[in-house]
Amino acid sequence: MPLTTALYTGLSGLTVNQVALDVIGNNISNVNTYAFKGSRPLFDPEFSQTYNMGSAPGAVYGGSNPYQKGLGAVTSGIQRDFGQGNIKPTKAGDMAIQGDGMFVLDGPQRSYTRNGAFQVNSAEYLVSGDGNYLLGYGVDKNFNVIPGKLQRIQIPKDMVIVQPTSEMQLQGDLNPSGIVATQGTVLQSTAIQMSDGSAVLDTSHLVDLLNASGLQMFNVGDTLTLSADRGGNTAPTQTMVVSDTTSVGDLMNMMAGNMGVNTDPSLPKPGGCGIQDLGNGQYAMVITGNVGAANALKVDSLTSSFSTVGIPSFSQTQAAVGESVETTQSVYDSLGNKVALDLTFVYQSKNAAGGTTWRFFANSPDNSGGSSMVGTGTANFDAKGNFINSTGGTVSINRSGSGALSPLDISLNMDLVQAVSPENSSATSTMTALSQDGYAAGTFDTYSVSGDGMIEAAFSNGQKRTLGQVALATFGNYAGLIDAGNNTFVPGPDSGDATIGTPTNNGAGVIKDGSLETSNVDISTEFVDLITTSAGFSASSRVITTANTLLTDLLSIMR
């Protein structure tokens, strides 16, 4: 019956418009779902009933067209739109993809998503909201990305980074027009004498010393405290406990070591300690510093914890002279502890060809072992003031007892130092520690992601480290992907295989840090489609109602 056909035709209209309502409803429901991709239904006419195929035109008859009647509509497909959504700034750690590509997830199965709302789980891995791991490329022990091997990306928030200093870059202008250094400071004590009238020697015991008035100055258990400076820089306070065997030489060596006096006999003019005979059975302790004005020594005080008798005081009997310059820089040991390093350059000599040689003295108040002297060497320059080479260019700081690796060896780079006479004849030498490659311990602060997917951690000490690189997958046909739920997709028969690489390569887009991609659903379009679909559904139902009325009228003829 033709009217029965009309019923089924109207029913097909209800069916396809119901599918359309389902698709529109899903789109509208996910209008605020990050990275959601909307869909649209596609309809085709159902096959037609053919009554006549038509005929071709002839000499007499003009021909006729086919005589066919449609039997309704069918859903030919539901097409997903993988077009770009808007990029919305959100919070640190979020990622959006601008352009093609999908994040790669590892879970019960490998899946893909455009939703970059990742978080760090308790095991410090980046995971999606439903717990799938984000995959990318890891780094080696030197924080270099290891390409080609996908792995779960970890954000080690408990990481602490530290680097001991291994090299220091110096920059300076040394003045070869200055005075060649010929002498160092000479410090002489007040008069001392032995209680038995014998000569005072280096090996003489402190407890046997008398002052000029014949009073004993030192007792067993006395704590001696030295306050001194070198080159105008205050040396760390030094103490020494007197025993019955503590000698005069022990006291002078403690003082010289505290002030950084280099007593190496191989030096052209080494510093040293000695005893001077003042006559009449009286003597004086003498400490000679290294040459150069910047090596000037001064004893501010030498005190005792118990003795009420004035112990020896020291005064300068000769001043240090010679062109020199000093610079101080903080370096770091293996634990990130700050260590002071003082460098003094002294004009040592001028050669026949016009070049100059400068000697440097390295001191550190943080050096273990009693002496602050940690190295010495020379820097040689040609007649034009250009740096040629150096000797003793590595200083070694003793860190025993600090818990850090010992020694702390530091190479001095002097390529940027020159020895050229300044235009201003009164100008003095300058020297600065331009840089050093160590830094204090730093704890994890935050991380960020660059456009090419590099994940970089920032630490409290200002350092940064690469933790990995985000991977992106591209497909030949994104519409062929199968929705696996939770805003994830898996490859389908017509999607093609995933091509996995890094952002900005092989057609993949760029990463936008601190942002998320919004849904690409256009709510106004969905509302218009909702209106037209509702009208189509109502119209199809009217066809069924009309056909039913006609059938009722037809059946009433039999009454």
C-alpha angles and dihedrals in degrees: 000000000000091000090057089055089055089055092056092043090055090046090056088053090053090049098051093043089049088055088049091051090051092052093046091047090052091049093050092045090056098042088116097038109116114246092358114159116214125224137211130205119236119209131197131186113260115242115291128238107240119213098170130012090209127235138258121250117262140185093282106015121059095214131243137248124242117280107223137155123207119233099205138274136305134195107253095183150322110243121204118216111221093183120141118278123211119278112240122193109234126150140320112285096032117115132201128189117226106197130004126341142073134232115255116234131194117207136111083332133004109268140168135227143173092211108105099184094127128164136190113253127210091273088055096249125134109248137173123245092269093049103261115144119244111235127214142123123305131214135244126236090281092053094251116144115253104219126212100024116097117212141155112281116238127198104200100204091177092058117127119193127198134162127194117223113261101163137030123196114215127198125185152132114236117198112227089182089071128094118286108243110252107158144027134211117290116207119192127192127223115267120296132181141184120259090230094047094248124133118282110244135179087257095051113119118247092225088062094056125107128192124238089277092055096252123137110251105187134048133187108271095027113141111217117206122199125199113184144139140214124209090353092303117119113240120220113271109265127205134192129184114222117231129180090265100043106125136209088248090055091056095047093046090051091052095045092047092049091053093046099247111171108216097179105143091213090070116101089239110011124191119240153163128247150151122255121204109227094182131244090068093300127121140180134217111237127199118188118198130209121278123270133067092256089061093060113144131212133177109210095183145339111199138175127221095219113014116100092191116090109258121211119297123203129226133181117259096169131028125224113246137185139084108291143146134201134204132180126207134176116237130180135236127214092279093051093253114154112245124190118229120188121195124192121188116201128190101244106171150332119229129218093259092058098258123127138222122212125191121215126205118201120204134174125187086203093061113120122226104058101281125086092203109111104165150335136202145141137265118207126206133186127234090276092054095252118146112253107174144312140227126216089018094160120075121199122210118197109228097175112148094021096092091240127112111278135248106030103211117198126186115216114219110203100172091116095050119100136180107215128146109250122234088240106067091205093056116117131217119277130204134174137175099239096190145336128203101227130092141183123263113285131194127215113277110168142320136229137191123227126214092266091053098258110153110214125188122210120211134204092252092060095257125130131207134189111239099181145302129266116239124219128201123212128196134201091228117021091181087064093065119111119234107238095182131253090067092296132123138201128202117275131202091268101036097078124226121303117263105208122200142118129301116276091024132098093007096310118138131234130273119244109205120217092018142095132209112243127219114285091218113126104215094199092054090048091053092051090048088049090056095048092044091050089051091049091049092049092046092051090050088051089056089055092047092049093048090049091051092051091048090052091050090048093051091048090066088076094060 
